[in-house]
């Protein structure tokens, strides 16, 4: 599908070259959801920096592992949020059912593991 000459090409092409323009409200809702996930990613990265910077009652290797784990979860969350945004936008443009999101459980499990480590360090100190 070619863009009209007066309209610039939109990126990513593999999304915007498919189907037809959906109702703008759905596209904007998809973008708001993407941005909410990006805020979650930023919070995970901030938590990673905090776990690394604070003087917690953890051994250095455990504290660094928890910090690195949160950073990794933040990275995976960002990748998954982009993937979900593109899949949802394509589904909206091609009038297909919306995809299911598979990234929620690993995010919850990863954060729960760090929470258990941090709770255990405070409780059993």
N, C-alpha and C positions, 0 to 999 in steps of 0.2 A: 504494500500500500504506500503510495508516494505522498509526501507532504505537499500541500499547495505551495507554489513558489514564494508566497509572502510569509509563510510560516517556517521558522527554523526547525531543523531536525531535532527530535527529542531523544534523550538518552535515558536508559539503555534501549538501543534499537530493537533488540530481540523481544522487548516487551511492547514497545509502542508501534511496531510494524504489524502487529497481529490484530485481527478483529476490527471492531469499531469503537468509537468513543463511548464509554459508559456514562451513566448519569454522573455528573461531577461530584455529587454528594457522596457517592460510593468511593470514588477515587480519593477524595479528601479524607474520608473516614479511614481508608486503607493507609494513607500517609500519616494520619494522626496515630494510628496503631503502631506503625513503624517507628515513629518518633518516641512513643512511650517505651517501646522496647529498647531504643537507643539510650534513653534516660536510665533504664534498668542496667544496661551495660556500663554506663558511666558510674552509676552507684556501686557496681561490683568492683570496678577499677579503683574507685575512691576507697572502698573497703579494703581492697588489697594493699593500697598504700598505707592506710591506717594500721592494719595488722602488722605490716612491716616496720612502721615508724614507732609504734607504741611499745612501752616496756611492759609486756604481758608476762604472766607467770608461766611461760612456756620455754622449753629448751629452744635454742637458736634454730636447730634443724626443723623442728615442728613448726615454729613460727614462720620460718621462710617457706616451708611446704604449704602452710595454710594461706599465706600471702600469694604464693605462686598459683595455687589452686584457684583462688578467687580471680586472679588476673586471667587465667586460662578460661574460666567459666565466662568472664566478661567478653573475651575474644570470641568464644563459641556462640555466645548470645548475640553478638553483633553479626556474625556470619549467618546465623539462623534467622535473624530479623530481616536481613536483606533478602535471603532466599524466600522467606514467607511473603514479603512484600511483592517480589516479582511474580511468584506463583499466583498470589491473589489478584494482582493487577491483570495478569494474562487471563485468569478465569473470568474476571469481570468483563474484559474486552471481547472474549470469545463466547460469552454467555454460557459458561460451564459451571458446574457446582464448585463451590469454594473448597480449596484443599484443606485437609486437616493439618493441624500444627503438631509436629512431633517433637518440637524443641522444649516443651514445657517440663516434662518429667526429668530430663537430665539436668536442667537448670535447678529445679527444686531439690533433686538428690544431691547435687554438688554443693549447694548452699547449706543443706541439712548436714552434710558431712563436716563442713567447716564449723557450723554451729555446735555440733556435738563435741568437736575437738576443743572449741573455746569454752563451752560449758563445763566439760570435763576438767579443763585446766583450772577453772575457778572453783569448782565443787570439791575436787580431790586435792586441793593444795594443802 
